[in-house]
């Protein structure tokens, strides 16, 4: 019985608390976004839809078909088709993103080194048929054409240090030792005999 009374009292308290909060904002401006007439500006680093970025100078996609984003995707939502020319250079043949599998983690954007793929701040792409949530490269490029990005600068390889020049010969000539001195003959001792004669005797 005590538990039932406690639940009833708690319910009345929460109801009055909610009514009090609502009453404070009566007659004031709305504090919620009136969607769809009003839309909240998403932050720059928000993870919305996946788009492909285009170089506005050349009109070509920035994608180099390196497959890094496809390998980084944990749900295999990215599928890339690559073909090679006679010289073995990779070219992009097809690029699809399946939003039925995408978990919007952003690993594809982090793995890209060429500013080719980005998680744009756009978030409105509802569909009645889930088959329409698989976008090809044309659709991805169309949705990402107006997405701002900073094109990475290609770093030039650092020049190799020049080899150290060979040490120049010392111009100072070596000192001349001069003529060798003749050996000094042994001197006789007080007995008049040389050390050689003493050794022989």
C-alpha positions in Angstrom: 0.0 0.0 0.0 2.8 2.4 0.8 4.5 1.7 -2.5 1.2 2.5 -4.4 0.9 5.8 -2.6 4.5 6.6 -3.3 4.0 6.0 -7.0 0.9 8.1 -7.1 2.6 11.0 -5.3 5.6 10.8 -7.7 3.3 10.8 -10.7 1.5 13.9 -9.5 4.8 15.7 -8.7 6.2 15.0 -12.2 3.0 16.1 -13.8 3.0 19.4 -12.0 6.7 19.8 -12.7 6.0 19.4 -16.5 3.1 21.8 -16.4 5.2 24.4 -14.6 8.0 24.1 -17.2 5.4 24.5 -20.0 3.8 27.5 -18.2 7.1 29.4 -18.0 7.3 29.5 -21.9 3.7 30.4 -22.6 3.5 33.7 -24.5 7.2 33.6 -25.4 8.9 32.8 -28.7 9.2 29.2 -29.7 12.4 27.5 -28.5 12.2 24.7 -31.0 13.2 24.7 -34.7 10.0 24.9 -36.8 11.0 22.2 -39.3 10.7 22.1 -42.3 10.3 25.9 -42.6 13.4 26.3 -40.4 16.4 24.1 -40.6 19.3 23.9 -38.2 22.7 24.7 -39.7 24.8 21.5 -39.1 28.4 21.9 -37.9 31.2 21.6 -40.4 32.4 18.3 -38.9 29.0 16.7 -38.6 28.7 13.3 -40.2 25.8 13.4 -42.7 25.6 11.8 -46.1 28.7 10.5 -47.9 29.6 12.5 -51.0 32.4 12.5 -53.6 34.3 15.7 -54.1 35.2 17.2 -57.5 38.1 19.4 -58.6 36.3 22.6 -59.9 39.3 23.5 -62.1 39.3 20.3 -64.1 35.8 19.0 -63.4 37.2 15.6 -62.5 36.7 13.6 -59.4 39.5 13.8 -56.8 39.3 10.0 -56.4 42.4 8.1 -57.5 40.9 4.6 -57.0 43.4 3.8 -54.2 40.7 1.7 -52.4 41.7 3.0 -49.0 38.1 4.1 -48.1 36.6 0.8 -49.2 39.1 -1.1 -47.0 38.5 1.2 -44.1 34.7 0.8 -44.2 33.6 -1.5 -41.3 30.3 -2.4 -42.9 31.4 -2.9 -46.5 29.0 -0.1 -47.7 31.5 1.2 -50.3 32.1 -0.7 -53.5 34.7 0.5 -56.0 35.4 -0.8 -59.4 38.9 -0.2 -60.9 40.4 -0.8 -64.3 44.0 -0.5 -65.4 45.4 1.0 -68.6 48.3 -0.4 -70.6 50.8 1.3 -68.3 49.2 -0.3 -65.2 47.7 3.0 -63.9 44.5 2.7 -62.0 41.4 4.5 -63.1 38.0 4.7 -61.5 35.3 2.7 -63.2 32.5 2.7 -60.6 31.9 4.0 -57.1 28.8 3.1 -55.1 27.7 3.7 -51.5 25.0 1.7 -49.9 23.3 3.8 -47.3 21.4 0.7 -46.1 24.7 -0.5 -44.7 26.5 2.8 -43.9 26.9 3.4 -40.2 28.1 7.1 -40.7 31.3 6.5 -38.8 33.5 8.7 -40.9 36.4 6.3 -41.3 36.2 6.6 -45.1 36.9 10.3 -44.9 39.7 9.9 -42.4 41.5 7.3 -44.6 41.3 9.4 -47.8 44.6 11.2 -48.6 43.3 13.1 -51.7 40.2 14.9 -50.4 38.0 12.7 -52.6 35.3 11.6 -50.1 33.7 13.5 -47.3 30.9 13.2 -44.7 28.9 16.3 -45.7 26.6 18.1 -43.3 23.6 17.3 -45.5 21.2 14.9 -43.8 18.0 14.9 -45.7 17.8 12.0 -48.1 14.7 10.0 -47.2 13.3 7.4 -49.7 10.3 5.1 -49.8 12.2 2.4 -51.6 15.5 1.2 -50.0 16.8 0.4 -53.4 17.2 4.1 -54.0 19.6 4.4 -51.1 22.4 2.9 -53.2 24.1 5.8 -54.9 26.5 5.6 -57.8 29.5 8.0 -58.5 27.3 10.3 -60.5 24.8 10.8 -57.7 27.6 11.1 -55.1 29.4 13.7 -57.2 26.2 15.7 -57.7 25.4 15.9 -54.0 29.0 16.8 -53.2 29.6 19.4 -55.9 28.9 22.4 -53.6 30.5 20.9 -50.5 33.5 23.0 -49.5 36.8 21.3 -48.9 40.5 22.1 -48.7 42.5 20.4 -51.4 45.7 18.9 -49.9 49.0 20.1 -51.2 51.3 17.6 -52.7 54.5 17.5 -50.7 57.6 17.6 -52.8 60.3 15.2 -51.9 63.1 16.8 -49.9 66.3 17.3 -52.0 69.0 14.8 -51.2 72.0 16.4 -49.4 75.0 16.9 -51.6 77.9 14.6 -51.1 80.7 16.0 -49.0 83.7 17.0 -51.1 86.9 15.0 -50.8 89.3 16.5 -48.2 91.9 18.7 -50.0 95.6 17.7 -49.7 97.5 19.6 -47.0 99.7 22.1 -48.9 102.2 22.2 -46.0 105.1 19.9 -46.8 106.2 17.4 -44.3 109.4 18.4 -42.4 112.7 17.1 -43.9 114.4 14.7 -41.4 117.9 15.6 -42.9 120.8 13.2 -43.5 121.3 10.3 -41.2 124.1 10.6 -38.6 126.8 7.9 -38.8 126.9 5.4 -36.0 129.3 6.4 -33.1 132.3 3.8 -32.8 132.6 2.2 -29.4 135.1 3.8 -27.0 137.9 1.8 -25.3 137.7 1.4 -21.6 140.4 2.2 -19.1 142.2 -1.1 -19.8 142.5 -0.2 -23.5 140.2 -2.9 -24.8 136.9 -2.4 -26.5 133.7 -4.1 -25.2 133.7 -6.4 -28.2 137.2 -7.6 -27.4 136.2 -8.2 -23.7 133.2 -10.3 -24.9 135.4 -12.3 -27.2 138.0 -12.9 -24.5 
